[in-house]
Amino acid sequence: EVQLVESGGGLVQPGRSLKLSCVASGFTFSNYGMNWIRQAPGKGLEWVAYISSGSSYIYYAETVKGRFTISRDNAKNTRYLQMTSLRSEDTALYYCARYGGYGGPLDYWGQGVMVTVSS
Amino acid sequence: EIVLTQSPTTMAASPGEKVTITCRASSSVSYMHWYQQKPGASPKPWIYDTSKLASGVPNRFSGSGSGTSYSLTISSMETEDTATYYCQQWSSNSRTFGGGTKLELK
């Protein structure tokens, strides 16, 4: 069974940093690209970042470019999102999601981890 | 960046009613994916590659479209279909979601 489990969220002050993790199981992690998507309270989905299976391709939404860094450790089946210079508008539920490949959908999602940026 | 605009943003349908949700892209795209999200739950892939139903999706759902206009249709609304639906596409270096359509039961 495919599982994605996020962790690392919490309450953080504006301007500070936080690192999210997503541990994958039930599939060959190194074969799949992975994404982070976020959802602000009561709002819609916003794609945040993508990393390809071999880390050759990395893309970011304009809203986080230069502040967030996506990475992965295939040996640990884990993908990370390092978030710096956090702003109140970064407050959201952050999901990791697997990219099925070949232009396909995000076929498996984690349960999400909450990040609250507030003083 | 391609912008996806969904309409309507909210709608209510009676049981048995036909429902159509539209997603318009700011530039032509090759395909569209759709997700269903219920309150307190993670999104689920629902329709992919414009018209293919994800595993377990009832066949009263269908997807169609091309170019800049895509749609999700429910042939006969059922209670369990109440949810928010999002369209999504990939372009060269970004992925975008539509703003969502909240579907309620009338």
Chai-1 contact restraints between the chains, C-beta under 6 A:
chainA,res_idxA,chainB,res_idxB,connection_type,confidence,min_distance_angstrom,max_distance_angstrom,comment,restraint_id
A,G44,B,G99,contact,1.0,0.0,6.0,A-B,restraint_1
A,G44,B,G100,contact,1.0,0.0,6.0,A-B,restraint_2
A,L45,B,Y86,contact,1.0,0.0,6.0,A-B,restraint_3
A,L45,B,F97,contact,1.0,0.0,6.0,A-B,restraint_4
A,W47,B,R95,contact,1.0,0.0,6.0,A-B,restraint_5
A,Y59,B,N93,contact,1.0,0.0,6.0,A-B,restraint_6
A,G103,B,W90,contact,1.0,0.0,6.0,A-B,restraint_7
A,G104,B,Y48,contact,1.0,0.0,6.0,A-B,restraint_8
A,P105,B,H33,contact,1.0,0.0,6.0,A-B,restraint_9
A,P105,B,P45,contact,1.0,0.0,6.0,A-B,restraint_10
A,P105,B,Y48,contact,1.0,0.0,6.0,A-B,restraint_11
A,D107,B,P45,contact,1.0,0.0,6.0,A-B,restraint_12
A,W109,B,S42,contact,1.0,0.0,6.0,A-B,restraint_13
A,W109,B,P43,contact,1.0,0.0,6.0,A-B,restraint_14
A,Q111,B,S42,contact,1.0,0.0,6.0,A-B,restraint_15
